[in-house]
Amino acid sequence: MRRRGDNLRAAPAAIFPTTAFAPITAFALITVFALTAAFAAPAAALEIKRSVLADGAVLLVSEQHQLPMVTMTIAFDAGARRDPEGKGGLASLTASSLTLGTKELSAAQFNQKVDFMGSSISIGAGADYAQASFTSLKKYQDATLGLLAAALTEPALSDAEITRKRDERVAGIKAQEEQPDYVAGVTFRKALYGNAPYGHPSQGTAETVAKLAPQDVRDFYHAHYKAGSAVIAVVGDVKADEVKAKLEKALDALKGTVPAQAAPPAPSVAPGIHPTLVDRSVVQATIILGSGGVARANPDYYRLQVMNYILGGGGFASRLMKIVRSKKGLAYGISSGFDAGKFPGSFAVDTQTKNKSTNEALQLIVEQLRDIQKHPVSDAELSSAKKYLIGSFPLKLDRQSSIASFILQVELYGLGLDYAERYPKLIGAVTREDVQRVAQKYLHPDALILVAVTNQAEAAIDVANLNRVAEGSPAGAPASSTPGASEAAQPAPGG
């Protein structure tokens, strides 16, 4: 499920949604090795060694000696949820600025050194955490770590480079604002979260990013890049004790911890359908229909995975795809998902359909939400969902970068070092009754935010009728008076 407005999508069973970071440089040999699954240990056999560095950072090491390669990822408590109000995009801009040179190297010199070794280095920020990563051949491990450490401990953060990166980011966001799916995602996020930590896209908006000053970046860096709050994952041809000693020396300057962030109220939606209709001259409507979701730590997470796979997360095996696409022919694709992070996230269904079929598509979506609450899923649906989720799980550990990401989530979300072994059991234990119970508890067909980016005159969205369907009344029947529900909506300003 994507971070709404971040243009990200995770597979149905993904459990660590983060921003994807493009490497600064990468030699062809690294690319070939990175695409090789041979070094990945079977999920059930994944051994993780945990220790704590002198500065307080948690270190997780998975020794894998099949290939002479090393991947390291460091998660800092410096994600977009830490952006100060009115400064959306600061965490992302800060992370991107760290590789724009160090106190001793210009950006060009830094990149040349990385490129010469055939290594890759990346630093970026998602909604919850910032991640600093490298992949290298074993013989260049120390040199690559040295460059990453220099970027983290002695970044240049010059006015000129930060300003250039900021202006580049603003231009990129403005280009994205021409895309209906981006507009829908940002609008949905704002409608659901308001000014809470998840209320803006990780990269910010053109308006907020344009106002960021170089000093804002330097202040955010000094406040949030602290080793005492970091989690480090290392995978590859290494020895845990040697890695620990190297990291304690390399990151010695990043002393301290980041104060805990108070959890915001869980997002919720008042009864009724609450529309934000964005008017665009387009031939098809981009729709998001959703409500509040759960945090990753929610004990029902695995039951929700199974339920959502059946509802809309399972591609062509899902009910929404079978009904809306295959049976009715209203959309090329449709999906649902829970965006579960450190704090409670969202649940949403998204699709695109012809303007004139918008009302029919919306009605079908709401009907499917109600149906999975009202009737138990079939044995065949349950079996198919569990087989897929269990069978595809090892594929998430098919390369070093995937394993590093996985063991980070194990620590960050308190899943336990034996999580890879327990996951199939957790999914396998889900029953039909579990699926119905979590659908009834966490789906809210009668309390939804609706975002539609479409030609509003052609779509003529009938919110009153959708409210009737949400209440369980036949389409076209008189609707009850639902507090908080909008009977009509004006196009969003600037749409």
N, C-alpha and C positions, 0 to 999 in steps of 0.2 A: 504494500500500500504506500502510495507516495506521501511525502510531506507536502501537504496542500500548498501550492505556490512555489515549491522548490523543484518541480519537474523531476521528481524522483519516483521510482517504482521498485518495490521489493517483491520477491517471489512470495507465494502464499504462506510459506512457512518461515519467512525471514523474521528474525527477531532482534536485529540491531540496525534499525534504519538510520543511515548516516549519509552525509554528502559524499559523493564519489570524487576522489582527488586525482586530477591528471598529473602524471609525473613531469618534472621539469625536463628531463632528458631520459632516453632509454636506448641502449644499443641493441641491435637485433638479437644478439646472443641471449640477453636477458629476456627478451620477448619470447623466444623459443622455449627457454627453461620455464618461464612463468606459465606457459600454456601446457606444460607437461604435468600430468597428474601422478606420475610415478612416485613422487616423494611424499604424497599424502598418506598418513596412516589411517587405517580403518577407524570409523568414529568410535566404536566400542573399545578400541585399543589405544586411544589417544592419551598419552601420559603427559601430565602438566606438573611442572615443579614450581612451587610457589615460595617466594621469599620476600622480605622487606628490606629495602635499601636503608642506609644510614639516614638519608634525608626524609624517609617516610614513604617513598614511592613503593608501590606493590609491583613486584617483578614476577612474571609468569613465563616459563620457558618450556618449549616443546622441542626436545633434541631429536633431529631427524638427519641422519648422516648419509642418506642415499645419494644426494647431489651436493656439490660444493657451493651452496648458496645460503644466504641469510636474509631473513626479512624481519624487520623490527617496526612496531607501531606503538606510539606513546599517546595515550588519551589524556588530555588536560581538561580540567573543569573550566572550559573557556568557550563553550558553545553559544549559539545565538540566544538561548534562554537567558544568558547573562547580559544581553544588550540592555543598556539603560533606556528608559522610556524616551521616545523621540529620536533614538539613535540606532534604529534597526539597521543591521548590516555591519555594525562595528566589529563584532567578533569575526565575521567572515573576512572583512577587509584587513583586520589585524593579522589573521593567519596567513593570508595571501601576501602580506607585506614582509613576512619574516624571511622569505627566500630572495628578497630584492637586494642582496648584498649583506656583508658583515662588516665589522670594524676594520678588517684587513683585506677583504675581497670585494670588488664591485660585483654587481649582479652578473655581468658577462663573465668575469673570472670564475665566479662560483659555478656557473653553469658549465663552463669549459672543463673544470676539474671533475665534475660529476660525469660529464659526457665522456671524458677520456677513459674513465674506469668502466664505462658501460653500466654504471649504477643508475638508480632512480631515487629521487628525493621528492617528497611532497608534504605540504602542510596546508590544511584546510579546516574549516569549521562547519559542522552540521548543527542541527537544532539543539542537541544535548551536550556534545563534546567537540573539542578541537582535536584533530589527530595529526601527528607528525610521524612520517614513515620513511623507511628506506628499504630498498632491496639491492643486494650486491652479490658478486662472487665472494667466496670466503676469503680469498687473498686480498680483497679490497675492503673487507669488513671494517677494519680499524680506521682506514682513511675516510670511508663513507660516513661512519659514525662521527668522526671528527668534524666533517662538514655539517652534518645535521646538528651536532651539538653547538657549533659556532652560530648557526642560524637561530638556534633557540636561546643561547646564552649571551651572544654578542651581535644581535642584528643591527644593521646600520640604521634602519627606520628613518631615513632622511626625508626632509620635507618634499624634495623634488620627486623621489620615487613613490612616496605614498600618494602624493597628489596625482601623479600619472596613473597609478593603479586605480585610484578613486574615480577619476574621469573615465577611464576605460570601463570600470564596473557600471557606472551610470549609463553609458552608451549601450552596454549589453542589456541592462534591465529595460531600457526604453525599447530595444528591439523585441524583447520578450513580451512586452506589453501589447504588441500587435497580435499575439497568439491567443486565441480564445481560451485554450486550456489553462494557460498561465493566469489569465485574468480571472477565470472561474476559481482557480485554486487560491489565489490571494484573497479574493472576495469571500470565499467560504471561510478561510482561516480567520479573517477579521470578524466576520459575523459570529463565529462560534466562540472565539477566545477574547475578543475585544482587545484590551491593552495588556492582557496576561502574557507571560513569557513566550508562549507559542503563537501569539497573535500576529506575527509578521513573518514573511519568508526569511530563511536564514541569510540570504544575501542582501536583505533589506529592500526598500523601494527606491526608485530613482530620486524621490524627494528627500528621504532620510539620508541616503548615502551622499548626496550632493552637499549636505550640510556638515559632513564629518571633516574634522580638521586633523592634520598630522599629530597634534598633541593628544587628541582623543585616542588615536591608535597607540601611541607610546604609553599613555596612562592605562589603557586596557591591558596591554602586554604586561606591564609591571604588576598589575593587580591580579592577573589570572594565570600566568604561566609559572606555576609553583610546583616543584617536584613532589612536595609533601602530599599533594592531592592528586597525583598522577598515577596511572596504571600503565605498565609497560609489558608488551607481549613480544617475545622473541621466538622465532621458529626457524629451524634449519640446522646447518652443520656447525653447531656450537656446543660448548659445555657450560652448564648453568653457573657454576662457581666463577668461571672466567668472565662470563658476561656481566655478572653482578659487580665484580671489581672494576671492570671497564666503565660501566654506567655510573658508578658512584663517583668516579673521577671526572667523567665527561659532563655530568649534570650538576656538579658541585655548586655552581653559581646560582642555581634555581632553588634557593632555600625558601622555606616557608610553606604555608598551606592557604587555601582559599576558604573563606568562611562559608559555612553551609548556607544554601539558599532555601528560604521558606517555601514550602509547597503551595502553589496557588490553588484556589478553589477548583474542584473538578468542573469542567465545562458542562453545562446543561441547557436544555431548550425548553421553553414554556410550551404548554399544550397548543396544538395547531400547527399549520404549515406556515412558515415565515419566509416569504420570498424576497430575494434581491434579484431584480431582473435588469440585466445589462443589455442595452440595445446596440446591436452591431449589424452592419450590412453583410450578412453571411448567409450561406445556403443551408447550413445545418446548425442545430442547437447543441451547445456544449452544456451538459447538465451535471450538477453535483447535488445530491440529496443526502443529508446526513445529520448527525447529532453527536453528543459527547460519547467518548469511548472509555478506555481503561489504561492504566499504567502497566508497564511490563511486569511489575511485581504482583499483579493481580493473580490470586490462586486459580481463577477460572480461565487463565490464558490459554491453556491447552485445549480445553473444551470449546473455547471460542475459535481456536484454529480449525477444529473439525467442523463446527457449525458454519463458519464463514466459507470454508472450502465448498461445502454443499450449496450454500446460498449464492455466492458470487465470486469466490476466490479460486475456484478450480477450473477456470477456463471453460472449455467446451463441456466439461463434466458438471458445471454448475447450473443451478436452476435458472438464474437470470439469463445466462447465455442461451440456454435451451428455449426459454420462453420468448425473450425479447428479440434475439437474433434468429435462431433456427426456426421457431414456429411462426413468429409474426413478421420477421424480416425488417425490423425497425432500426437496427443498428448493426454496425460491423463488429463492434466489441462492447462489452459491458462488464464491469467488475465491482466487487465490494471489498472492504477491508477495514481492519482496525489499525490505526497508527499509534502503536503503544511505545512510549518512551519512559524517561525517568518520572515524568508526571503524567497524569491521565491525558490521553490524546483524543482522537476523533474516531467515529465510525462513519463511513461514507460509501455511497454508490455513485459511480460516475460513468457516463456514456455520452455518445454523440448520436444524434438522429436528425432526420429532416425536420425543418422548422414546423411543417404542418402535422407531423406525427408526434410532436413534443408531448401533448396532453395524453395521448395513448400510452407512450412510453412511461411517463410519470405514474400513470394509474397502474400499469403492470408492475412497476417496481414496488409501489406501496402494497399492492395485493400480495406480492411474494414475501414481503416482510411480515405481513400479517399471517400468511399461510404457514410459514415455518414456526411461528409461535403457536398456532392453533393445532397443528397436526404433527405427530411424531414423524421424523424422517424414516425412510424405508431401511431395511437391513442392508439392501444392496448399496444405497447411498452411503451409509455409515461405513461399510466395509471398504468401498472404493476410496473414500476420503482418508481413512486410516492407512490403507496400503500406500497411497501416494505420499502422504506426509512422512511416514516411516521410511519408505523406500527411497525418497529423494533426499533425505537428511544427510547421508554420507556424501552426496554430491556437493554439499556446501563446504566440505572439507577437502576439496580436490586440489588445492594449491596452497602455497605458504601464506599468501596474503589472506586467503579465506580462513585459514586456521588461526592466524593472528587476530583477525576480526572476531572470530568465534570465542577465543579464550579471553579476549577483552570483555565481551559481554558476560561471560561466566563470572568474572570478578565484579564488574560494574553493577550487575543486577542480582548478585548473590545467588547464583544458580548452583554452585557447588562444583568442585573439580571432577566429580563423576557424572556431570550432566550429560555428556555424550552417551554414556551407557544407560542413563535413566530415561532419556527422551523417548525412545521407542515404547517403553513401558507406560509413560505418562499419556501418550497418544493412544496406545492400545487399550487403556483402561476406560476410555470415554464410551458412554452408553447412549442409546437413543434418548433416554430420559434426561441425561446430562445436556444433550444438544437442545432439547426443547426448553429445558429450564434456563439455560443461558440466553437462548433467543428471547424468552419472555422477560428476562431480567435486563438485558443490555441493548435490545433493539427497541426503538421507540417510533413506530410508524405513525403514531398520533401526535408526535412532537418533533418536527423536522425543520431544518434550515434548507431552503431550496435556492440554489443559485443557477440561473440560466442565462448564458451569453448567446443571444440569438437575435434574429430579426423579429422583434416583438409583435409587429403588426401581423406577420405571417403566422407566428406561433400561437398568438392569442391564448396565452396560458390561463386556464380556468382554475384559479386557486380555490374558489368556493367548492367546485366539484371535487377537487383533490382532497379537501378537508372532509367531504362526505365519505370518500373512499377510505381515508385514514381512520375515520370513526367506525368503519365497518358497515356503513350504509351503502345501498346500491348507488352506482353512479347516477347522478341526476336527481336523486331523492333530496328532499329538504334537509339542510344541515342544521345541527344544533348550534347554539351560540357558544363558541369556544373561546374563552378568554385568551387574549394574546395572539390569536390567529388573524392574519391579514387577509381580507377578502380581495384586495387588489394591491398592486404595487407599481410604483413609478420606476422607470429606468434609472439605474444608478447614475449619479452625477458624473459627467465626463465620459459616459459610456458611448 
